Amino acid sequence: MPIDLSPLEFLLFAAAGVGTGIVNTLAGSGSLVTLPIFIFVCGLPAPIANGTNRIGVMVQSAVGVASFRNFKATDFTGAAWIVVPAVVGAVLGSRIAADLDEEAMNTAIGFLMVFMLFVLTVRPERWIHPGTFHPDRNRSPLTMAAFFAIGVYGGFIQAGVGIFLLAGCVLLSGYSLSAANGIKLLVVFAYGLPTLAVFFWQGQVHLAYGLLMAAFQGVGAWLAARFVVRVPNADRWIHRLLILIVAASAIKFLA
């Protein structure tokens, strides 16, 4: 299927891509924007839109990780200790054979978002700090178990997983909120590779739309990484964005 967008649709497509790249890099749940674009603007069936969306997620994650490393915004030392459990959990979660009731799933995610909103707003100083990360904290059995559980959730449901990855990085590993975004992107990239391969194998990817959206999402990821290193009090602004995204997600899934 070729690309068929009017000039106005192309502008909407581009704005959605850049905006999603920024939101996914600094917080998460940007797919709530790109999936409707693929379905209602590009005319893709929902399963193909879901598969196509993974290309942009992979590209923005790769660009984000490279940018955080180049800008020295994240220390990736010891990251494998939490990346590997998350990937194993995601593979397990993706293989869980169950017929999901969409309404029940949306309700469950909505209540998880309400819980995360509570975590974000009670004692916000836990989220806004310069970071007390040491590689040994990633080796903690509790930290590795938590990332394994987050990986299972991400592989099984996916929606909002970035929020939970940030929570694990900040509250358990001790990263600052800004640095945590680099680790989050590395985890998403690592467990997203086999997922994207499955969608390709099943023929549920529109390569042209996926690559075009990925280009714009990559620009958004790069802009977000520059924001982290150049804007004073970036952690405070990211915390506010997280609260906004989580509240909007809770309303969306519970409405």
C-alpha positions in Angstrom: 0.0 0.0 0.0 1.6 3.3 -1.1 1.6 6.5 1.0 -1.5 8.6 0.2 -1.7 11.8 2.3 -3.0 15.2 1.4 -0.8 18.2 2.4 -3.0 18.8 5.5 -2.8 15.1 6.5 0.9 15.1 6.0 1.3 18.1 8.3 -0.9 16.4 10.9 1.2 13.2 10.4 4.5 15.0 10.9 3.3 17.0 14.0 2.1 13.7 15.5 5.4 12.0 14.9 7.6 14.8 16.3 5.2 15.3 19.3 5.1 11.5 20.0 8.9 11.3 19.8 9.2 14.0 22.5 6.5 12.6 24.7 7.7 9.0 24.5 11.3 10.1 25.2 10.4 12.2 28.3 7.4 10.2 29.6 5.5 7.6 27.6 2.1 6.7 26.1 2.8 8.5 22.9 1.2 5.6 21.0 -2.2 7.0 22.1 -1.4 9.7 19.4 0.2 7.7 16.6 -2.2 4.7 16.6 -5.2 6.9 15.8 -3.2 8.7 13.1 -2.3 5.4 11.4 -5.9 4.2 11.6 -8.0 7.3 10.8 -5.6 9.4 8.7 -3.6 6.6 6.9 -6.6 4.2 6.8 -4.6 1.2 8.2 -6.5 -1.7 9.8 -5.9 -1.8 13.6 -3.6 -4.9 13.6 -1.4 -3.4 10.9 -1.4 0.0 12.7 -0.3 -1.7 15.8 2.6 -3.4 14.0 3.5 -0.4 12.0 3.7 1.7 15.2 6.5 -0.4 16.5 8.9 0.9 13.8 8.7 4.5 15.2 9.1 3.2 18.7 12.3 1.4 17.8 13.8 4.3 15.9 13.0 6.9 18.5 14.4 4.6 21.2 17.6 4.1 19.3 18.0 7.9 18.6 17.1 8.7 22.2 19.7 6.2 23.6 22.4 7.5 21.2 21.5 11.1 22.1 21.5 10.5 25.9 24.9 8.8 25.5 26.4 11.6 23.3 25.1 14.3 25.6 26.3 12.4 28.6 22.9 12.7 30.2 22.7 9.0 31.3 25.2 6.7 32.8 24.6 3.3 31.2 27.0 1.4 33.4 25.4 -1.7 34.9 22.2 -1.2 32.8 22.3 -4.8 31.6 21.3 -5.9 35.1 17.9 -4.5 34.6 17.6 -4.6 30.8 18.0 -8.4 30.6 15.3 -9.2 33.2 12.9 -6.8 31.5 13.6 -8.4 28.1 13.0 -11.9 29.5 9.8 -10.7 31.1 8.6 -9.1 27.9 9.2 -12.3 25.9 7.3 -14.2 28.5 4.5 -11.7 28.6 4.1 -11.7 24.8 3.8 -15.5 24.8 1.0 -15.6 27.4 -2.0 -17.2 25.7 -5.1 -15.5 26.8 -8.2 -14.0 25.3 -8.1 -10.4 26.6 -11.4 -8.7 27.1 -10.7 -5.2 25.8 -13.1 -3.4 28.3 -11.6 -5.3 31.3 -8.1 -4.6 30.0 -8.8 -0.8 29.6 -10.2 -0.7 33.1 -7.2 -2.4 34.6 -4.8 -0.1 32.8 -6.9 2.9 33.9 -6.6 1.9 37.6 -2.9 1.3 37.2 -2.6 4.8 35.9 -4.6 6.2 38.9 -2.2 4.3 41.2 0.8 5.8 39.3 -0.7 9.3 39.6 -0.8 8.7 43.3 2.8 7.6 43.4 3.8 10.7 41.3 2.0 13.3 43.5 2.7 11.9 47.0 6.2 12.9 48.1 7.2 14.3 44.7 10.7 15.0 46.0 11.4 11.3 45.4 11.2 12.1 41.6 13.0 15.4 41.6 16.5 14.8 42.8 20.0 14.9 41.3 20.2 11.1 41.4 22.0 8.7 43.8 22.6 5.9 41.2 25.3 3.4 41.7 25.6 0.3 39.5 25.3 -2.0 42.4 21.7 -0.9 42.9 20.7 -2.5 39.6 22.1 -5.8 40.9 19.6 -5.9 43.8 17.2 -8.9 43.6 14.3 -6.6 44.3 15.2 -4.2 41.4 15.8 -7.1 38.9 12.5 -8.7 40.0 10.7 -5.4 39.5 12.0 -4.9 36.0 11.2 -8.5 35.1 7.6 -7.8 36.2 7.5 -4.6 34.3 8.8 -6.5 31.2 6.0 -9.1 31.6 3.5 -6.2 31.7 5.1 -4.5 28.6 5.1 -7.7 26.6 1.6 -8.6 27.5 -0.2 -5.2 27.4 2.4 -2.5 26.4 0.2 0.5 27.1 1.9 2.9 29.6 4.9 0.6 30.2 7.3 3.7 29.9 5.7 5.2 33.0 6.5 2.0 35.0 10.0 1.8 33.6 10.7 5.4 34.8 9.3 4.5 38.2 11.6 1.6 38.5 14.6 3.6 37.4 14.0 6.5 39.7 12.6 4.8 42.8 14.6 1.6 42.8 17.8 2.2 40.8 18.2 5.8 42.0 18.6 7.5 38.6 17.5 11.1 38.3 14.3 11.5 36.3 16.3 12.9 33.3 18.8 10.1 33.3 16.1 7.5 33.8 14.7 8.3 30.4 17.9 7.0 28.7 17.6 3.7 30.5 13.9 3.4 29.7 14.6 3.9 26.0 17.3 1.2 26.1 14.9 -1.3 27.7 12.2 -0.5 25.2 14.6 -0.9 22.3 15.9 -4.2 23.6 12.6 -5.9 24.1 11.0 -4.2 21.1 13.3 -5.9 18.6 11.7 -9.4 18.9 8.2 -7.9 19.0 8.7 -6.0 15.8 10.2 -9.1 14.1 7.0 -11.0 15.0 4.8 -8.3 13.4 7.0 -8.4 10.2 6.7 -12.1 10.1 2.9 -11.9 10.3 2.8 -9.3 7.5 1.3 -6.7 9.9 3.6 -3.8 9.1 3.2 -1.0 6.5 6.8 -0.3 5.9 6.4 3.1 4.1 4.2 4.7 6.7 6.2 3.2 9.5 9.5 4.5 8.3 8.0 8.0 7.6 6.6 8.2 11.1 9.8 6.9 12.5 11.8 9.7 10.9 9.6 12.3 12.6 9.7 10.4 15.9 13.5 10.3 15.7 13.5 14.1 15.4 11.3 14.4 18.4 13.5 12.0 20.5 16.6 14.1 19.6 14.8 17.3 20.6 13.8 15.8 23.9 17.3 14.7 24.7 18.6 18.2 24.0 15.9 19.5 26.3 17.1 17.3 29.1 20.7 18.6 28.9 20.0 22.3 28.1 17.0 23.3 30.2 17.5 24.1 33.9 15.3 22.1 36.2 14.5 19.6 33.4 13.5 17.0 36.0 10.8 19.3 37.4 9.3 19.8 34.0 9.5 16.1 33.1 7.7 15.3 36.4 4.9 17.8 35.5 4.6 16.2 32.0 4.4 12.8 33.6 1.5 13.8 35.8 -0.3 15.3 32.8 0.3 12.2 30.7 -0.7 9.7 33.4 -3.9 11.7 34.3 -4.9 11.9 30.6 -4.2 8.1 30.2 -6.3 7.3 33.3 -9.2 9.2 31.9 -8.8 7.7 28.5 -8.8 4.1 29.7 -11.5 4.5 32.3 -13.9 6.6 30.2 
